[in-house]
Amino acid sequence: MNKYRVLVNCFDRAGAPIPVTWYGNATSPSDAIQKMNHEAQSNGWSVGKIICVQQRKINQEMEVAA
């Protein structure tokens, strides 16, 4: 699982532009875009243009108790 940031131009129900930055965990860039689309639609926004998708890998280190 990786952390993603998706920068998007959305529009509200009245057609006003909204700059949106979506943060979340996803398995791939296309999965991150799909999750962002779902969240934008649940807010009543339409997606205009995807500006960029940035990825940061999650490091999962395990500590061993002695």
C-alpha atoms as one frame of an Amber mdcrd trajectory, in Angstrom:
protein
   0.000   0.000   0.000   1.296   3.457  -0.883   0.301   6.963   0.127  -0.897
   9.194  -2.693  -1.682  12.844  -3.206  -3.886  13.761  -6.170  -4.201  17.415
  -7.249  -7.420  18.097  -9.149  -9.607  20.914 -10.427 -13.226  20.158  -9.528
 -16.501  22.017  -9.982 -19.282  22.337  -7.427 -22.991  21.993  -8.263 -23.165
  25.672  -9.244 -20.221  25.260 -11.636 -17.710  27.179  -9.520 -14.140  25.827
  -9.719 -12.674  24.201  -6.602  -8.976  23.299  -6.287  -8.863  19.924  -4.505
  -5.984  17.958  -3.013  -6.908  14.366  -2.154  -4.722  12.398   0.277  -5.079
   8.666   0.819  -3.786   5.128   0.587  -4.069   3.196  -2.666  -2.461   0.273
  -4.458  -1.707   2.166  -7.701  -2.046   5.635  -9.267  -5.224   4.565 -11.081
  -6.664   3.276  -7.787  -5.872   6.651  -6.164  -7.663   8.471  -8.998 -10.663
   6.151  -8.676 -10.869   6.755  -4.905 -10.537  10.520  -5.418 -13.317  10.432
  -8.055 -15.601   8.550  -5.675 -14.980  11.040  -2.861 -15.474  14.048  -5.156
 -18.781  12.656  -6.446 -19.956  11.930  -2.893 -19.363  15.646  -2.174 -21.437
  16.607  -5.215 -18.450  17.789  -7.250 -17.528  16.952 -10.815 -13.876  16.380
 -11.729 -12.590  18.798 -14.351  -8.877  18.084 -14.742  -6.371  15.911 -12.897
  -3.226  17.986 -12.465  -0.885  15.366 -10.988  -0.653  12.185  -8.928   2.185
  11.935  -6.414   3.213   8.755  -4.591   5.075   8.094  -1.358   5.924   4.555
  -0.322   4.964   3.501   3.193   7.802   1.883   5.127   6.514  -0.696   7.561
   9.243  -1.529  10.030   8.684  -4.100  12.728  10.347  -3.876  16.114  11.306
  -7.057  17.886  10.949  -7.025  21.660  13.890  -8.624  23.470
